[in-house]
Amino acid sequence: MERENKAPDAAGDSAVSTRVHARPPIWRNISVIKWVAQLAALVAVLALFWLLGSEAAKNFSASGISFGWDWLSDPFGVNIREGIDVNPDSGARALVVGAVNTLRVAISGIFAATILGTVVGVARLSRNWIVNRLATVYIEIIRNIPLLVQIFFWSALTIGLSDLVEDDVGTHLFKASNKGFGLAWLFPSTGFWPWLLIVIVGLVAAKFVAAWRTRLMEETGKEAYSLTYAFGTVALFGLVGWFIHPILGFLSGVWDAIGDFIGGLPSSTVSVVIAAAGLLGAAWWIRQFFESRRTPAGFGKMTDDDIFRIVFAGLVGLGVALVGFALGGASIETPGGDVLTVAELIRNGFSNGFHWFADKFTGDSGGPISFSQANVEVRGAGFTQFGTDGIIITPPFFAVWVGVTLYTAAFIAEIVRGGILAVSKGQTEAAQAVGLKRSQYLRLIILPQAFRIILPPMGNQYLNLAKNTSLGLAVAFADIVAVGFTAINQTGQSLPVVLVWMAFFVTMSLIISGIVNYYNRKLKLVER
């Protein structure tokens, strides 16, 4: 809003016009309107949750259904088909088993789908007609059949295999049957954790070696084989650590001392640490945000959205601090009958974790990794089953894993193909002009540029894969959803179980998004 004022000049002969910018009234101020709209939306959402919660409480009261968390410590009473504990002693333990099963499918599926999708996406751009057509057929068939149908297909295919008989008793490198798949596998053995610690030190050293070789290549212009040197460094540390890992046995006392120290801390320390982490994290984020807006002339002008982000970060940090103190004082009954606060459970968990590490650093000699073949044995009244050796993939796990992996890989293949086609054709022509092979310019020139385009939509596919694991309920896979339904049937606590589901999937999705966003920022071009 402008207003023009006229005033005579010093000689009094003519008028000088000046424009005065008047502040618009508050009901037309765009900044005020933005803030009011966002606060109104927040209040509306909170009011909706309060309304839904109050209505749910009324319905529970009318139906005689209680809302609580006592079922977490009560005996579960049902065996779980597969997982880290097939006979959990509490509802909380059962949900942990289901969560681990979900993570097993999600994490391994993400890696497998990424590799398969990248290979198929590149194959669809191949000049070889057969390779190109096979990739196209795979993509068009897999992505156009509903995922649930595919899971049913793989489940039916597994169930249709032959049964185990007495002739199969013994050890096998691989054995397929309608009871699952038995495979020979590598397992941690005596000295694995000390050896792994040495390998981690090797990974850190490999990072410095790769940086040194890259710097050497930039200075001399000669091929420095930085990746080969990095792999060689890790392999060297792994080979040496295979023989010298017993010397790290002295760390057992260190881990025990740390565990004792944590176990002796007041439980209120946990709440203080959580609150401090929330506040310091918010302060760090705000500082980094200000630094990103710094210019040679100072800080740039903050927009309304920038101010909102800063305020929101501060409120999140304050909220984490308040939640840390609120949850720290909440009491939970353990399966053993003891009543402990959440802070005490967290403290004891960290303390027990360090004591567990102490038990692994025994200083005993022996190979860190052992090889075990799958075995078939006769149990009970003549039932032939897989034994405990090797690794056993159950039919439900196989059906869900193969289904979500192949389905997601088909979409990733199209994302990879689109990302490669988005790279300028001149990059390929320049690479061919200097004599690079197709595999070389794809690996060194095209794919590094394409992944800047590929990564964001690929992250969405990772999220889809992680959430699609819940379809395992249809084939009796013991994921967190199936275990939760069992808990609902046992206790009638439907709403608390659903809240656990929501918290688990939100947390898993946020972690995946955070990892993808981190690498997306690492791949971003740095502008001068």
N, C-alpha and C positions, 0 to 999 in steps of 0.2 A: 504494500500500500504506500503510494508516494504522494507527497504534497509539495507543490512548487511555491517558493517564497521569492519575492522580488524586493531588492533593496538598492538604493542609489549608490553609485560608486563614489570614490573620494572626491572627484571633481563635481559631483552632483549633476552630471549631464545625462547619464544613462543608468538603467537599472541592471543589476546583476542577478540572474536567476540561479537559485540553488534548489536542489531536490533533497527533501528530508524524508527518510524511510521511517514511516510510523509502524510500530508493532501492531499486527492484526489482533483483533479481540480474541479472547481465550477460546471461544467456541469455534473460531476459524483457524486457530493455530495448529498446523499439521503435526508438530511435535506433541502437543497436548493430546490431540486426537489419537495418535499412535499409542501413546502410553495408556490412555483411558481404555482404548479398545483391547489392548493386551491384558490389562488388569481385569477388565470385565470378562474376557474369555477365561482367565484363570479362576475367577470367582464362580463363573458358571460351571466349569468343570468340577471344582470342589463341591459346589452345591449338588451337582448331579451324583457324585460319589456318596455324599452324605445322604441324599434321598434314597439311592439304591441300598445303601447299607442299613438305613433305618427300616426300610420295607423288608429287607431280608431278615433282619432281627425279629420283626413282628411275625413274619411267616414261620421262622424257626420256632418262636415261642408258641404260636398257635398249633404247630404240628408236633410239639414236644421234642424237637431236635435241638440239641445243645451245640454251641459253637465254642470250640476250644482246641488246645494243642496237647492235651494229655495223651492222646493216641500216639504221639511221636515216641514216647517212652514206654508205652504198653507193648506186650509181646505181639509180634505180627501174626504168628500162628499159621503161616502158609509158607511152604517151600517155594523158592524161585528156581526156575528151570536152569538158568545159567547166570554167571556173574562172579564177582569177587567173594560172594558169600551166599550160598544157596539156601542157607537156613538162618536168616537174620533174626536177631533177638528183639528187635523193636521196629516200630514203624519208621523211625528216622533212618535206621540202618537199611531197611528195605528200599526206601527212596534213594539212598546213596547208591545202592547196588543198581537200581534202575537208571540213575543219572550216569553212572560209569558206563553202563551198556550203551546208552544213547551217545555218549562222547566217543566210545570206541567206533561206532558206525560213522559218526559225523566227521571225526578227525581223519581216520583212514580213508573215508570216502572222498573228502576234499582233496587229499593228495592224489589219490588214484584218478579222480575225475579230471583234475587239472592236467595230469600227464596224458591221459587218454584223449581228452578234448583238444589239447594242443597238437598232438600227433594227427588226429583226424582232421582238425582245421587246416593244418598245413597240407595234408594229403588231398583235401578237396581242391587245392590250388595246383596240384601236380599236373604236369603235362602228360603223364602216363594215363591213358584212357581208363584202364582197368582200376588203378588205384583211385582215380578221381570218381569213378562211378560207384565203387564200393563205399567210399566215404559218404557220397551223396545218399546212397540207399540207407546206410546206417542212420544218418541224421534224420532223414525224412520218415523212416519207420519208427525209430525210438521216440522222437519228440512228439509224434502225433498219436501215440497210444497212451492212454491215461496211466499214470504211475502206479495206481493201485492195481490195475489189471496186470501190469508187468510184474509186480510183486507176487500176485497170485500165480502167474505163469511160472516164475522161478521156484516158488514153493511147491507147486504141483510137479514140476520137473524133478525136484529133489526127492519128493515122496515116492515118485515112480521108480526110483532106483532099487536095486536088489537089497535084500535084507542081509544082515550079518549072520553067518553060520559058523559051526564049529571048525570048519576048514580054514576060516580066516583068523583063527587064534594065533597070535604071534605079533611080531613087530613089522611095521610097514613104513616106507618112506612116504607113501600116499595111499589112502584107502577111501573109496567113495561108497556110500550106502545110503539107504533111506533114513538112517539115524544121524547122518551128517558126514563130514569129511575129516579124516584124520591125516595130519601132515607132520613130518619131521620138522623140528624147530630148534632155534637157539634160545637158551634160557640163561639168566644171570646165575652165576655160581659163586663159589668162595672167592672173595677179592674183587667182585665186580665193581662195587662202589669206589674203592680206592683207585682202581684202574680207570673208571669213568672220570674221576677227579683229575687224573693225569691227562686224559684225553681232552678235557675241558681246558686245561692249561695249554695244551697243544693247539686248540682252536684259537685261543687268544694270541699265541705266538704266530699262528698262520696268518692272522690278520695283519700283523706287523711285517711279516715276510712278504705278503702280497703287496702291501703298500710300498715296501722297498723295491721290489721288482718293477712295479708300475712306475715309480719315480725314475728308476734306471732306464726304462724304455723311453720315457719322455726326454731324458737327457741325451741319450745316445741314438735314439731312433731305431734301435734294433729290437727284435722280438725278445721279450723277457720271460715269457711263459709264467706269468704271475699265478695263474690258477693251478698249474701243474706243481709249482713250488709250494703253494698253500696246501694242496692235497698231500704232497710228500711230507710236509712238516707234521700234519696231523697223523699220517701213517707212521712216521718215525716215533712220535710220542706214544702212539698206541702200541707199537712193537716193543719199545723199551719198557713201557709201563706194564706190559704183560709179565715181565720177569721181575721188576723191582717194586711192584705194588705192595708187598709185605712191609716195606720200610715205612709206610704210612700208618702202621698200626698205632703209633703214638697219638694219632688224632682221636683215638677212642676216648682217652681221658679228657681231651679238649671238648669233644661233643658232650660228654657227661657233665663237665663243669658248666658248660653253657646251659644245658637242660636243667641242672640244679639251680642255677642262678635265676632262670626264668620262672621255675616252679616256686621259688621263694619270694617272688615279687608280690606285692599286694594286688588283689584283683582289680582295684581301681586304676592301676597302671594301664590296663588294657583300654579302658575308656579314654584315658588321657592320651594314649598313643593314637587311637582312632580319631579323636577330636583334633589333635595336633596335625595328623596327616591330612585331614580334610581342610583345615584352615591354611596350612602351608601349601597344599596343592592348589587351592584357589588363589593364594597370593602369587605363587609361581606362574600360574596361567595368566593372571592379570599383568604381571611384569612382562612376560613374553609377548602379550598382546600389545602392550605399550611400545615395546622394542620393535615390533613389526611395523608400527606406525611412525617410527622415527625417521626423519629426513635430515639432510644437511642443514636445513634452516630450523630444525627443532621438530617437535611433534606436530603432525598434521591435525587439522580440525576434526574432531570426533563427530560422527553422525549419530542420529538417534539410535540406529541399530547397534553401533559400537558401544554406546552407553548402556544399552539394554544387555548386551553380552557381558559387560563388566559387572553390572549389578547382578545378573543371573549367576555368574561364576561365584560372586561373593555369597549369594544366598545358598547356593549348592554347598559351598564349603561350610557355612554355618549350619545347614541342615544335616550334613554328615556328622558334625560335632555333636549336635543335639541327639541324633539317632544313636551315636556311639554311647553317650551317657545313658540314654533311655533303655537301650537293649542291654547295656552292661549290668544294669540293676535287675533285669527280669530274671525270674527263677524258673528252672526247668528240672523236672524229676528224671533222673537217669534210669536206665533199665535195671540197675542194681538197687534202686530204691533211694539213692541219695538225692538231695535237693541242692542244686548248684546254680549259681547265677551264670548268665551267658558269658560274662567276663571271665569267670573261673574256668568255664569249659574251654574258652579260647586259649587262656593261659596254659592250662593243662595240656591242651592239644599241641601247642608249640613245644612245651617241655618234653612231652612224650616223643615228639618227632625227632628231637636232638638225641634223646636216649636210644631211639631206634637206629639212628645213624651210628651211634657209638657201638652198638652190637654188630654192625656190619664191618667196622674197621678192627678186625680181630688180629690182623698181622699174619694170618695163616697163608701158607703158600698154596699154589694150585691155579688152574686156569680160571680167568674171570668169567668165561662163557662156556657152557656145556651144551653138547648136542644130544637131543633126545628124539627118538623115533616114536611115532604113534603105535600104540599097542591095542590089540583086541583080546578080551578075556571073557571067561564065563563067570557070571555072577548068579548068586541065589539059586533058584530052582531051574538051572539050565538056560538062563537068559544070556545071550551073547551081546556084549556091549563094548564100547570103547573104554579103554582104561584111562589112567590119569597122565600117562606120558605123552609127549608130543603136544600138539595143539589140536583141539577139536572144534570145528566150525559146525554149529548146529544148523539144521534146516531153516529155522526162522531168521537167524542171523545172516545166513547166506542169501536168503531171498530178499531181505531188506537191503543188505549191503550192495548186492549186484544191481538191484532195481534202482536205488537212488544214485548209484555211481554211473551206470550207463545212461540214465535219464538226464542227469546233470551234465555229463560229458557231451551229450549231443548239443545242448545249448552253448556250452563253453566253446565247442568247435566252431559254431557260427560266429561267436564273439571274436575268436581268434582270426577266423577268415576275414571278418569285417575290419579288424584292426590292421591286418597286413595290407589289405587293399587300400586302407586310408593313408598308408605311407606313400609319399610321392614316388611315381614310377622312375623319376630321375635317379633316386637312390639305388635302385636295382641296376639301371643302365651304367651308372658310375662304377658300381662294384664289378659288373661284368667287364667293363673297360679295362680295369686294372688286373684282370685275370682271376678273380675270386670264383671259387666253385659255388654252386647253389647252396650247399650246406654251410659254407663259410659265410656268405653274405646274409643268409637267413639268421645265423647265430650271432654274427658280429654287428650287423648293420640294421636289418629289417626288424627283427623281433625286439631288440632293445628300444626302438622307437615306437613299435606297435604296442608294447606293453603299457606305455603311457595312456593309450586309448583303451586298451583291453581291461586294465585292472579295475576301474570303477564298476562296469557292468558285471565283471566276473565276481566281484564281491557280493553282488546281489544273488548270484547263483549259489555262492557258498551259504548264504543265509537260507535260501530255499532248501538246499540239501539238508542243512541242520534241522530245519523245522519239519521237513518231509519224513524224517525218521519216525515221527509219531504215527505214521501209517503202519508201522510194525505191529500195532495192536491187532490188525486184521489177520496176521499169521501167527499170533501168540508169541511175538517177540517180547521179552521181558525188559522193555525200556521203561523210562520214568512214567509214561502215560499208562501203560498196562499195569505197572505196580501200583500207581495211584488209584486206578479203578478197583483193584483188589482191596486197597485200604478203605475206599469208600464203601464197598460191600461189607467189609468187616466192622467198620466203626460208624458209618452213616455220616461222617464229616466231609460232605462234598465240597463246601465252600473253602475250608482250609486247604484241602488237597489241590483244588483249582488254583488257589493263590500260590501254592508251592510250584505248580506247573508254570504259571505266569512268571514268577520270579526267576525260575531256572532258564526258561527260554529267552527272557529279556536279557538276563546276564550273559548267556552264551552268544546271543546276537550282538550285544554291545561289544563283547570281547573280539568277535570276528570282525566287526566293523572297525574297531580301533586298530587292529593289526593291518587290515587292508588300507585304511587311511594313512597309517604310518608309512607303509611302502609307497603309497601314492604320492605322499609328500617327498619321499626320497627320490622318486623318479621325475619329479617336476623340474622343468628347465629353470635354471637360475638366471634371472635377468639382471643386466647391469644397470 
